[in-house]
Amino acid sequence: MWEKQKKCRLYLLCALIIVFTGGCKARHVTKEPITKSDFLLNTFVTITIYDSQEMELLEESLALCQEYENKLSRTIASSEISAINHREPDAGVVMVSNDTAELIQKGLEYSKLSKGAFDITIEPISSLWDFSGGKDMVPEGEALREAVSQVDYHKILVEGNQVLLGSPGTRVELGAIAKGYIADQIKAYLQGQGVESAVINLGGNVLCIGEKPDGSAFKIGLQKPFRDRNETIAVLMIRDQSVVTSGIYERCFEKDGEFYHHILNPKDGQPYDNGLISVTIVSPKSVDGDGLSTACFSMGLEEGMALLDTMPDTYGYFITEDYQVHYSQGAKELLQ
């Protein structure tokens, strides 16, 4: 099925979205864009600036990315998310920074919007699986049932800088929206430094600042699932927008003839099996695209499409198992 067994692992560190970033014939800028990459957020992060030659901006952007990772990652022991997840059993309140409080609140909004199909308290379940460490763990039995019983976004509340937790077993996983939030913060920093043309690529979460200096749109290719990285299924013309994809080929493995991927159902702890391969969202803010790509995938084709059609300036591309692309209202207008 889609050559999953052979190719799944190849996509662990590969972007789900292909960015065509070459040089451009600018009206006012004749030099090539500057770019810098690093391995952060458990993926490859690349910042490309088209209208400046200040390399310090790239260094500062990557440093900012690292700063947010240190704060928001559940796997870094000193992070604020780790402080929440490893609190004392009787601790019902944890103080966090404005950034962490804001992101948790955003995660709760999408948990509510999807009616729990997407749930930021899924950490008890996701920690039982291993999609990136090579162990190919498939949880079973009582451990999985116990984890499922702990997942409920209604048991967490944000009041100012306080995170209120209604159960000792409530733990938070922000991996589905953190990259989008971080991309938005990097964009804000660069714009504050006068940058008007750039691409922020956090492992396939792409956020474009403005357009190319010559006035043309950035071309963002949607990778064809389970195919060579350079094979696209569509090319989008993007100006000052975010493009984010959630797909079953991002983190996955095959074991005993069964295929498993990382988008998990909070209701039973198993990977979603709803006929979708991927969902791509175009939106003004990357945090919204991040949250919506996972939420819409989790909700399925019909409900996910219906949700997007209620949101202004937000578009979706749903790829089903037969490799058909389904478009939300207005989405086709962005195609090349």
LOMAR-799423 format. One line per field, with one value per residue (C-alpha): x, y, z. Coordinates in nm, 2 decimals, padded with zeros to 4 digits, always signed. Example, Ala and Ser with C-alpha at 12.3 -4.5 7.8 and 13.67 -1.06 7.14 Angstrom:
<sites>
c1 <- [+01.23:+01.37]
c2 <- [-00.45:-00.11]
c3 <- [+00.78:+00.71]
</sites>
This chain:
<sites>
c1 <- [+00.00:+00.17:+00.51:+00.48:+00.71:+01.00:+00.97:+00.81:+01.13:+01.28:+01.03:+01.12:+01.35:+01.22:+00.99:+00.63:+00.64:+00.89:+01.00:+01.14:+01.36:+01.61:+01.73:+01.50:+01.51:+01.44:+01.34:+01.57:+01.77:+02.03:+02.21:+02.11:+01.90:+02.09:+02.00:+02.10:+02.00:+02.03:+01.89:+01.63:+01.29:+01.39:+01.40:+01.59:+01.51:+01.60:+01.56:+01.59:+01.59:+01.55:+01.58:+01.88:+02.24:+02.26:+02.37:+02.31:+01.94:+01.96:+02.17:+01.92:+01.63:+01.78:+01.87:+01.51:+01.39:+01.62:+01.49:+01.14:+01.23:+01.39:+01.07:+00.80:+00.95:+00.82:+01.14:+01.37:+01.38:+01.42:+01.13:+00.81:+00.61:+00.83:+00.76:+00.38:+00.41:+00.65:+00.49:+00.42:+00.11:-00.08:+00.03:-00.28:-00.13:+00.19:+00.32:+00.45:+00.57:+00.34:+00.44:+00.36:+00.03:-00.06:+00.02:-00.16:-00.47:-00.44:-00.42:-00.73:-00.92:-00.84:-00.92:-01.26:-01.31:-01.25:-01.46:-01.17:-01.06:-00.74:-00.65:-00.34:-00.36:-00.27:+00.08:+00.00:-00.08:+00.19:+00.46:+00.38:+00.45:+00.79:+00.78:+01.13:+01.36:+01.37:+01.21:+00.88:+00.68:+00.31:+00.14:-00.12:-00.35:-00.38:-00.11:-00.29:-00.63:-00.50:-00.34:-00.66:-00.85:-00.61:-00.67:-00.93:-00.87:-01.15:-00.91:-00.68:-00.74:-00.52:-00.57:-00.31:+00.03:-00.13:-00.20:-00.47:-00.47:-00.78:-00.62:-00.27:-00.26:-00.32:-00.01:+00.04:+00.18:+00.22:+00.41:+00.11:+00.11:+00.45:+00.63:+00.36:+00.38:+00.76:+00.75:+00.51:+00.75:+01.04:+00.84:+00.75:+01.12:+01.23:+00.96:+01.06:+01.41:+01.27:+01.26:+00.98:+01.07:+01.17:+01.08:+01.08:+01.08:+01.06:+01.09:+00.80:+00.61:+00.65:+00.58:+00.63:+00.70:+00.55:+00.65:+00.97:+01.14:+01.04:+00.67:+00.62:+00.47:+00.67:+00.62:+00.55:+00.52:+00.31:+00.51:+00.33:+00.29:+00.51:+00.70:+01.04:+01.09:+01.10:+00.78:+00.50:+00.12:+00.05:+00.23:+00.09:+00.15:+00.20:+00.22:+00.26:+00.09:+00.17:+00.16:+00.15:+00.09:+00.00:+00.05:+00.07:+00.41:+00.58:+00.65:+00.55:+00.66:+00.55:+00.55:+00.41:+00.25:+00.06:+00.12:+00.13:+00.16:+00.19:-00.15:-00.33:-00.69:-00.74:-01.04:-00.86:-00.49:-00.45:-00.35:-00.64:-00.76:-01.01:-00.90:-00.67:-00.30:-00.24:-00.40:-00.24:-00.36:-00.28:-00.35:-00.23:-00.07:+00.13:+00.01:-00.34:-00.23:-00.04:-00.34:-00.59:-00.39:-00.39:-00.75:-00.89:-00.70:-00.84:-01.19:-01.18:-01.25:-01.61:-01.60:-01.26:-01.37:-01.68:-01.48:-01.24:-01.52:-01.63:-01.29:-01.19:-00.86:-00.79:-00.77:-00.73:-00.59:-00.70:-00.53:-00.71:-00.58:-00.66:-00.43:-00.72:-00.69:-01.00:-01.01:-01.19:-01.36:-01.12:-00.82:-00.79:-00.73:-00.38:-00.27:+00.00]
c2 <- [+00.00:+00.32:+00.14:+00.24:-00.03:+00.08:+00.46:+00.56:+00.61:+00.82:+01.10:+01.14:+01.43:+01.54:+01.84:+01.77:+02.09:+02.18:+02.54:+02.67:+02.94:+03.02:+03.36:+03.63:+03.93:+04.20:+04.55:+04.69:+04.39:+04.23:+04.00:+03.64:+03.57:+03.47:+03.15:+02.94:+02.60:+02.41:+02.10:+02.22:+02.10:+01.75:+01.86:+02.08:+02.45:+02.69:+03.07:+03.25:+03.63:+03.80:+04.17:+04.19:+04.07:+04.09:+03.74:+03.83:+03.82:+03.45:+03.38:+03.56:+03.38:+03.04:+03.14:+03.24:+02.91:+02.73:+02.95:+02.85:+02.49:+02.50:+02.64:+02.43:+02.09:+01.80:+01.61:+01.88:+01.83:+02.20:+02.31:+02.46:+02.18:+01.93:+02.13:+02.08:+01.71:+01.62:+01.82:+01.68:+01.47:+01.71:+02.02:+02.16:+02.48:+02.55:+02.90:+02.95:+03.23:+03.44:+03.24:+02.90:+03.02:+03.16:+02.85:+02.62:+02.84:+02.82:+02.44:+02.43:+02.64:+02.38:+02.09:+02.25:+02.34:+01.97:+01.84:+01.65:+01.48:+01.69:+01.71:+01.87:+01.65:+01.34:+01.31:+01.00:+00.82:+00.97:+00.89:+00.52:+00.52:+00.55:+00.70:+00.85:+00.65:+00.33:+00.11:+00.08:+00.04:-00.05:-00.01:-00.26:-00.36:-00.19:+00.07:+00.21:+00.19:+00.38:+00.64:+00.70:+00.75:+01.04:+01.24:+01.51:+01.87:+01.98:+01.91:+02.19:+02.57:+02.88:+03.18:+03.45:+03.27:+02.99:+02.65:+02.48:+02.10:+01.90:+01.56:+01.43:+01.24:+01.54:+01.60:+01.83:+01.77:+02.08:+01.92:+01.96:+02.34:+02.45:+02.48:+02.71:+02.93:+02.95:+03.04:+03.33:+03.46:+03.45:+03.63:+03.90:+03.94:+03.97:+04.22:+04.42:+04.43:+04.56:+04.24:+04.23:+03.93:+03.59:+03.23:+03.05:+02.67:+02.47:+02.12:+02.16:+02.42:+02.71:+03.07:+03.34:+03.70:+03.92:+03.82:+03.80:+04.14:+04.13:+04.12:+03.75:+03.50:+03.23:+02.89:+02.62:+02.26:+02.01:+01.68:+01.38:+01.14:+00.83:+00.94:+01.10:+01.42:+01.63:+01.49:+01.74:+01.69:+02.07:+02.40:+02.69:+03.06:+03.21:+03.57:+03.65:+03.32:+03.00:+02.65:+02.36:+01.99:+01.70:+01.36:+00.99:+00.96:+01.22:+00.98:+00.62:+00.26:-00.09:-00.38:-00.73:-00.63:-00.33:+00.03:+00.29:+00.67:+00.95:+01.12:+00.94:+00.92:+01.04:+00.82:+00.48:+00.57:+00.43:+00.60:+00.75:+00.54:+00.77:+00.74:+01.05:+01.06:+01.43:+01.77:+02.10:+02.43:+02.78:+03.05:+03.40:+03.26:+02.95:+02.85:+02.83:+02.63:+02.39:+02.34:+02.31:+02.07:+01.82:+01.90:+01.87:+01.54:+01.41:+01.52:+01.35:+01.48:+01.60:+01.75:+01.90:+02.06:+02.20:+02.36:+02.53:+02.67:+02.87:+03.04:+03.35:+03.35:+02.99:+02.71:+02.33:+02.06:+01.71:+01.41:+01.08:+00.72:+00.72:+01.03:+01.26:+01.62:+01.77:+02.15:+02.37:+02.68:+02.91:+02.67:+02.62:+02.99:+02.95:+02.69:+02.77]
c3 <- [+00.00:-00.14:-00.08:+00.28:+00.41:+00.19:+00.21:+00.54:+00.74:+00.46:+00.54:+00.90:+00.84:+00.50:+00.46:+00.36:+00.16:-00.11:-00.13:-00.46:-00.33:-00.61:-00.70:-00.84:-01.07:-00.82:-00.88:-00.61:-00.49:-00.73:-00.48:-00.42:-00.11:+00.21:+00.38:+00.68:+00.82:+01.15:+01.31:+01.56:+01.67:+01.57:+01.21:+00.96:+01.00:+00.72:+00.71:+00.37:+00.34:+00.00:+00.08:+00.32:+00.33:+00.71:+00.82:+01.18:+01.11:+01.02:+01.34:+01.56:+01.40:+01.46:+01.81:+01.87:+01.74:+01.99:+02.27:+02.20:+02.17:+02.51:+02.65:+02.46:+02.40:+02.62:+02.57:+02.72:+03.09:+03.17:+02.95:+03.08:+02.93:+03.12:+03.44:+03.37:+03.28:+03.57:+03.84:+04.19:+04.19:+04.42:+04.22:+04.05:+03.93:+03.73:+03.65:+03.29:+03.07:+02.85:+02.54:+02.69:+02.83:+02.49:+02.30:+02.55:+02.52:+02.14:+02.16:+02.38:+02.12:+01.85:+02.09:+02.14:+01.78:+01.67:+01.96:+02.10:+01.78:+01.83:+02.20:+02.35:+02.65:+02.44:+02.59:+02.80:+02.47:+02.25:+02.50:+02.47:+02.10:+01.93:+01.58:+01.57:+01.80:+01.59:+01.85:+01.66:+01.99:+01.96:+02.30:+02.40:+02.68:+03.02:+02.96:+02.66:+02.82:+03.12:+02.90:+02.71:+03.03:+03.12:+02.80:+02.83:+02.73:+02.96:+03.26:+03.18:+03.20:+03.15:+03.37:+03.30:+03.36:+03.55:+03.40:+03.61:+03.59:+03.70:+03.73:+03.84:+03.51:+03.28:+03.07:+02.77:+02.42:+02.20:+01.91:+01.67:+01.70:+01.85:+01.51:+01.38:+01.68:+01.66:+01.29:+01.37:+01.64:+01.40:+01.14:+01.39:+01.48:+01.11:+01.03:+01.33:+01.17:+00.85:+00.65:+00.39:+00.19:+00.34:+00.38:+00.72:+00.68:+01.00:+00.87:+00.62:+00.81:+00.57:+00.65:+00.38:+00.46:+00.19:-00.16:-00.37:-00.43:-00.79:-00.69:-00.77:-00.53:-00.36:-00.52:-00.26:-00.39:-00.21:-00.19:-00.33:-00.04:-00.04:-00.34:-00.41:-00.22:-00.53:-00.68:-00.63:-00.65:-00.68:-00.67:-00.47:-00.53:-00.18:-00.06:+00.31:+00.41:+00.59:+00.44:+00.68:+00.61:+00.85:+00.68:+00.78:+00.60:+00.82:+01.12:+01.07:+01.07:+00.96:+01.20:+01.16:+00.84:+00.99:+00.91:+01.20:+01.19:+01.44:+01.41:+01.70:+01.80:+02.16:+02.19:+02.15:+02.13:+01.78:+01.46:+01.27:+00.98:+00.79:+00.43:+00.44:+00.36:+00.43:+00.49:+00.40:+00.53:+00.39:+00.65:+00.75:+01.07:+01.10:+01.44:+01.30:+01.00:+01.23:+01.46:+01.17:+00.97:+01.25:+01.36:+01.01:+00.95:+01.28:+01.19:+00.85:+00.50:+00.53:+00.87:+00.81:+00.49:+00.65:+00.93:+00.68:+00.48:+00.78:+00.82:+00.62:+00.43:+00.52:+00.26:+00.27:+00.04:+00.15:-00.02:+00.01:-00.02:-00.40:-00.44:-00.52:-00.40:-00.24:-00.22:+00.03:-00.09:-00.27:-00.24:-00.62:-00.67:-00.52:-00.76:-01.02]
</sites>
